Amino acid sequence: MLKEEQRFVASDILEGMTSISALLNSGDANDRKIEKILIDRAKRKSKAPQIGFLTAKSHELGFPVEFVDTEEIDRLSVGNTHGGILALCTARTIPTLTAKDIRPDSFYVYLEGIEDPYNFGYAIRSLYAAGVSGIILPPRNWMSAAGVVARASAGASESLPIFEAEGEDAVKLFREVGYSILCAGIRDSVSIFDEEFPYPVLLVVGGEKRGISRALLDAADRIVRIDYGRDFSGSLSAASAATVLAFEIFRQNRK
């Protein structure tokens, strides 16, 4: 139960090589720094290639690598797929969005109201795979639970440019630089599969419980829905909806 509760606690511990490698390869997208690498000393032989890589990086970037007992790794970690390797990191700065941060003729997503860090991470993983240039978040979001989000997103949360803005402020900035605004919804909507939505696009996706605020829906150029393959009264999870919408927009613009 303790591990389950820890997923909602702010933490800058990245777990496993996938998350750590994503941070090391993030470049200018992320100002998080590794302060220390902890490795389960029982994994010295089985993780020799990873240890060699991290040792080389430690010399390059100036962080220590320490071998500790399995109990220490278990105490600090939330998940069970870390492979005995943790990175203790600094917090990441999530800058406030400005017009200068927005690339021309591109694709961004505003995520609003996702209430679970795992679903949040799954959504980021899909959006990264769909080629979005960046993600915009409301000031209250799950990026403080960095370890959980990085693991759920397969490291994508550490690789993508991420900005903060209130929804109406984000819409105003994107509209000023020529973006069309799409909101996921049902009322007065068109099917994402029946019309073309060329770049540049800002897609707004809300959580399952609260959805998208009325102010954002009113500000949208179009409200788009996902048509189902059968009669079904339920809603997709926010991560699933973001995946379908983002890949359809990518498909339309991939040439």
Buried (B, 14 or more C-beta within 10 A) or exposed (E): EEEEEBBBEEBBBBBBBBBBBBBBEBEEBBEBBBEEBBBBBBBEEEBEEBBEBBEEBBEEEEBEBEBBEEEBBEEBBBBEEBBBBBBBBEBBEBEEBEEEBBEEEBBBBBBBBBEBBBBBBBBBBBBBBBBBBBBBBBEEBBBBBBBBBBBBBBBBBBBBBBBBBBBEBBBBBBBEBEBBBBBBBEEEBEEBEEEEBEBBBBBBBBBBEEBBBEEBBEBBBBBBBBEEEEEEEEEBBBBBBBBBBBBBBBEBBEE
